[in-house]
Every structure is written in C-alpha cells, then in structure tokens.
Amino acid sequence: MTPRVLLDTANIPNGGGELRLFQRGQEFSIMLGSNELMNSRLSGSEEALATLPCQRLTDRTGARILIGGLGMGFTLRAALPLLSAKAEIIVAELVPAVVQWAQGPMAEIFDGSLDDPRVTIETADVFDLISQNNGSYDAILLDVDNGPDGITHASNDRLYTAAGLKTAQRALRPGGILAVWSSAPDAKFTRRLADVGFMVEEAPVRARGKRGAHHIIWLATRR
C-alpha cells in the first residue's frame, strides 16, 4: 500500500486547531484531529454547491459570487464554466496555508483556476466580507466548517444564526441565492432560513457522483 505522507501543517486562526495536509500517491486529504475535512477523491457535493445555484444565474451577465472556503477548489472549478466572462468570483479563505497548498502541492487539482482573471482570493473570514457588502452578491456559497453544526471553528457559528443569516440576506441582490453545504440534514436550520425570510430548498447530494456519503445543500433565495 502506498504510504500516506504528511506534507504540511497550519494553525487555524484564533485557536481553531491544526490542519494537516496529507498525500498518498495522487490523493490529498486535509485533516483536523481525527476528522477528515476533505479528500481529493470526494468532490461531488462541493461541485454541486456551485452548479445548483450558478445554473440559476445564467441570465446575470456580470454575476458576482462569493465562495466561503477555498478547500481543494472543487466549488470554484465547478462555478467557472457556468459563469460569463464578465462575472466576478471572490473566494474567502481564513487559513493562508490553504491558499499556499493550492498554489503548491495541490496545484494540479486546481488546474489553473486560481489564475482565471475573474477570480480574487481574499485571506479573510467570509463573514467579514458578507457583513461589508450590502446588496452586492448574486450568490454566496458557503462550504465553511461542517455546515451549521460546525466542528473546526467556533466563530463559524455566527454564519448560521438568525442574525448571521439576515446579514447574508442583506448582502444578496434581489433574487440572489445563499447556498450552504452540510455533511448532514438539520431541520432547525431549514426553519431558521425560512424564518428570516428566505425561500428555501433542500438538495440531497452525494460525496462522489452517485456514491459516497449523503450531504445536504440548502438553496435559500432572497425574495
């Protein structure tokens, strides 16, 4: 069996723990403690986080998209072919080393997507970018932590509170979409989205095409 090799480690700001980047052959994984946060073989649900909302924005020539979490770039790569040449994609990544990994050992996975002129990488907390931009985005795609039931960073919880969802709602243009990835269903979160005024859909997706773990993507549209 091909051994798994530790390539690098990185601290999550504000005491969020330590990320570890591993490689086994052509496969990469990012771990937090005993939890595998992402794996380069499992991209299906992260891609769906982009395709489900962006397919609804094809009539918006200059769509402005905010992606929360760079990860292994699957959401970014899936969004690019669905958006026009005039679109703008901002990717917020809290951990600087994750951007460095994307430009270094995982560059082949990213396949040049970071060099697309439509893409801007911000080393920042996505909540700060949401808070600073009222009526600015056509879509906000959140692949932050483990979904509403976070495991990696306590400050991520504020994204999923009623107040945080109202902030995201204000940051969207009319008809804009907040798409949220989660490893599991959460009926309370679904109700919370509706309670703040979103039109809500739940989309079950699989981690690897038609196989793999079951994940959930919420599509919450600003009225």
C-alpha positions as a printed NumPy array, in Angstrom:
array([[  0.   ,   0.   ,   0.   ],
       [  1.228,   3.483,  -0.848],
       [  2.119,   5.245,   2.41 ],
       [  0.367,   8.424,   3.488],
       [  2.82 ,  11.323,   3.837],
       [  2.336,  14.439,   5.968],
       [  3.204,  17.414,   3.745],
       [  2.442,  20.37 ,   5.985],
       [  0.515,  21.684,   8.971],
       [ -1.235,  25.003,   9.574],
       [ -2.923,  26.616,  12.547],
       [ -6.467,  27.877,  12.167],
       [ -6.563,  31.466,  13.48 ],
       [ -7.911,  32.208,  16.945],
       [ -7.269,  28.768,  18.37 ],
       [ -9.26 ,  26.762,  15.857],
       [ -6.842,  23.847,  15.886],
       [ -4.283,  22.492,  13.464],
       [ -4.904,  21.453,   9.86 ],
       [ -2.715,  18.706,   8.381],
       [ -2.204,  18.14 ,   4.664],
       [ -1.507,  14.545,   3.638],
       [ -0.681,  12.922,   0.325],
       [ -0.981,   9.26 ,  -0.678],
       [  0.044,   8.776,  -4.289],
       [ -2.15 ,  11.202,  -6.275],
       [ -4.658,  11.567,  -3.43 ],
       [ -4.671,  14.5  ,  -0.997],
       [ -6.549,  14.891,   2.271],
       [ -6.865,  17.628,   4.869],
       [ -7.389,  16.549,   8.459],
       [ -8.349,  18.282,  11.689],
       [ -7.582,  15.935,  14.525],
       [ -9.198,  12.606,  13.601],
       [-11.692,  14.294,  11.225],
       [-11.018,  14.249,   7.502],
       [-12.356,  17.607,   6.338],
       [-11.822,  16.975,   2.641],
       [-10.352,  14.453,   0.239],
       [ -9.386,  14.946,  -3.386],
       [-11.321,  11.791,  -4.39 ],
       [-14.597,  13.156,  -2.994],
       [-15.693,  16.237,  -4.896],
       [-19.326,  15.636,  -5.842],
       [-21.146,  17.636,  -3.189],
       [-18.641,  20.518,  -3.279],
       [-19.171,  20.767,  -7.039],
       [-22.95 ,  20.711,  -6.544],
       [-22.593,  23.668,  -4.177],
       [-21.592,  25.659,  -7.264],
       [-23.647,  24.062, -10.016],
       [-27.029,  24.17 ,  -8.271],
       [-27.086,  27.968,  -7.699],
       [-24.97 ,  29.05 , -10.686],
       [-27.249,  27.251, -13.152],
       [-29.946,  29.64 , -11.96 ],
       [-27.842,  32.725, -12.608],
       [-27.127,  32.284, -16.311],
       [-29.183,  35.396, -17.123],
       [-26.938,  37.57 , -14.916],
       [-24.08 ,  38.522, -17.228],
       [-21.934,  40.182, -14.585],
       [-22.803,  37.9  , -11.682],
       [-20.812,  38.481,  -8.506],
       [-20.221,  35.326,  -6.468],
       [-18.706,  34.915,  -3.001],
       [-17.345,  31.492,  -2.06 ],
       [-16.652,  30.865,   1.606],
       [-13.82 ,  28.355,   1.884],
       [-11.241,  27.515,  -0.791],
       [-10.701,  23.925,   0.304],
       [ -9.465,  21.882,  -2.646],
       [-11.06 ,  24.235,  -5.156],
       [-13.863,  21.946,  -6.333],
       [-16.587,  24.573,  -5.827],
       [-14.529,  27.231,  -7.592],
       [-13.704,  24.979, -10.542],
       [-17.334,  23.947, -10.945],
       [-18.546,  27.561, -10.915],
       [-16.165,  28.913, -13.569],
       [-17.65 ,  27.287, -16.704],
       [-21.172,  28.28 , -15.648],
       [-20.421,  31.997, -15.358],
       [-19.853,  34.583, -18.054],
       [-16.565,  36.291, -18.889],
       [-17.846,  39.361, -17.014],
       [-18.543,  37.503, -13.774],
       [-16.574,  38.091, -10.582],
       [-15.751,  35.358,  -8.086],
       [-14.342,  36.205,  -4.665],
       [-13.051,  33.302,  -2.593],
       [-12.61 ,  33.897,   1.141],
       [-10.153,  31.544,   2.84 ],
       [ -9.371,  32.024,   6.517],
       [ -6.153,  29.947,   6.624],
       [ -3.312,  31.384,   4.5  ],
       [ -1.591,  27.999,   4.228],
       [ -4.59 ,  26.537,   2.391],
       [ -4.002,  29.079,  -0.388],
       [ -0.313,  28.168,  -0.403],
       [ -1.184,  24.463,  -0.681],
       [ -3.442,  25.282,  -3.637],
       [ -0.572,  27.043,  -5.376],
       [  1.984,  24.389,  -4.402],
       [  1.473,  20.661,  -3.824],
       [ -2.193,  20.686,  -4.928],
       [ -1.708,  22.923,  -7.975],
       [ -2.611,  20.083, -10.351],
       [ -6.014,  19.678,  -8.685],
       [ -6.726,  23.397,  -9.096],
       [ -5.868,  23.154, -12.796],
       [ -5.135,  26.86 , -13.236],
       [ -8.436,  28.027, -11.737],
       [ -6.673,  30.47 ,  -9.409],
       [ -5.208,  32.219, -12.445],
       [ -8.601,  32.915, -14.014],
       [ -8.96 ,  36.727, -14.278],
       [-12.459,  36.51 , -12.819],
       [-11.123,  35.077,  -9.541],
       [ -9.921,  37.004,  -6.49 ],
       [ -8.644,  35.22 ,  -3.376],
       [ -9.154,  37.036,  -0.072],
       [ -7.367,  35.718,   3.001],
       [-10.213,  36.668,   5.291],
       [-13.159,  35.449,   7.323],
       [-16.054,  35.106,   4.89 ],
       [-18.424,  36.602,   7.469],
       [-16.466,  39.863,   7.329],
       [-16.872,  40.043,   3.538],
       [-20.577,  39.312,   3.873],
       [-21.015,  41.987,   6.534],
       [-19.231,  44.657,   4.496],
       [-21.229,  44.255,   1.272],
       [-24.955,  45.023,   1.297],
       [-26.794,  44.101,  -1.886],
       [-23.533,  43.155,  -3.567],
       [-23.66 ,  39.438,  -4.367],
       [-25.747,  37.337,  -6.728],
       [-24.772,  34.218,  -4.804],
       [-22.971,  33.33 ,  -1.594],
       [-21.687,  29.752,  -1.487],
       [-20.707,  28.543,   1.967],
       [-18.556,  25.46 ,   2.435],
       [-17.389,  26.522,   5.854],
       [-16.674,  24.049,   8.604],
       [-19.038,  21.059,   8.705],
       [-22.169,  23.054,   7.935],
       [-24.46 ,  24.581,  10.586],
       [-23.158,  22.051,  13.119],
       [-19.55 ,  23.218,  12.978],
       [-16.552,  21.346,  14.318],
       [-13.5  ,  23.395,  13.371],
       [-14.005,  26.986,  14.456],
       [-16.422,  28.424,  16.998],
       [-16.659,  31.759,  15.194],
       [-18.181,  29.964,  12.199],
       [-21.359,  29.519,  14.237],
       [-22.278,  33.171,  13.698],
       [-22.81 ,  32.44 ,   9.993],
       [-25.709,  30.163,  10.815],
       [-27.566,  32.114,  13.499],
       [-30.688,  34.09 ,  12.617],
       [-28.657,  37.305,  12.841],
       [-25.947,  35.862,  10.587],
       [-28.489,  34.711,   8.019],
       [-30.097,  38.15 ,   7.971],
       [-26.644,  39.619,   7.34 ],
       [-26.201,  37.236,   4.398],
       [-29.662,  38.127,   3.128],
       [-28.769,  41.831,   3.126],
       [-25.55 ,  41.07 ,   1.232],
       [-27.503,  39.467,  -1.63 ],
       [-29.132,  41.244,  -4.524],
       [-32.878,  40.589,  -5.009],
       [-33.255,  37.031,  -6.247],
       [-29.756,  36.204,  -5.035],
       [-29.011,  32.777,  -3.603],
       [-27.371,  31.693,  -0.369],
       [-26.134,  28.109,  -0.862],
       [-24.95 ,  26.235,   2.223],
       [-23.125,  22.876,   2.263],
       [-23.588,  20.493,   5.173],
       [-22.479,  16.981,   5.986],
       [-25.944,  16.184,   7.376],
       [-29.563,  17.419,   7.424],
       [-30.599,  19.981,  10.02 ],
       [-34.333,  20.66 ,  10.307],
       [-33.784,  23.546,  12.721],
       [-31.517,  25.284,  10.248],
       [-34.071,  24.842,   7.478],
       [-36.706,  26.533,   9.646],
       [-34.272,  29.293,  10.585],
       [-33.674,  30.106,   6.914],
       [-37.418,  30.334,   6.319],
       [-37.984,  32.376,   9.467],
       [-35.618,  35.137,   8.317],
       [-37.484,  35.363,   5.   ],
       [-35.645,  33.148,   2.531],
       [-37.397,  30.869,   0.048],
       [-35.765,  27.56 ,   0.96 ],
       [-34.995,  24.35 ,  -0.905],
       [-33.009,  21.348,   0.349],
       [-30.976,  19.383,  -2.175],
       [-29.595,  15.982,  -1.136],
       [-26.297,  15.225,  -2.893],
       [-23.653,  12.518,  -2.773],
       [-19.983,  12.95 ,  -1.988],
       [-18.846,  11.065,  -5.088],
       [-21.235,  11.227,  -8.02 ],
       [-23.986,   8.715,  -7.28 ],
       [-21.951,   7.133,  -4.5  ],
       [-20.415,   8.131,  -1.221],
       [-21.797,   9.853,   1.851],
       [-25.086,  11.755,   1.738],
       [-24.724,  15.524,   2.121],
       [-27.17 ,  18.433,   2.029],
       [-27.116,  21.74 ,   0.193],
       [-29.608,  24.429,   1.128],
       [-30.6  ,  26.884,  -1.595],
       [-32.032,  29.969,   0.079],
       [-33.241,  32.68 ,  -2.267],
       [-33.714,  36.31 ,  -1.29 ],
       [-37.243,  37.373,  -2.198]])
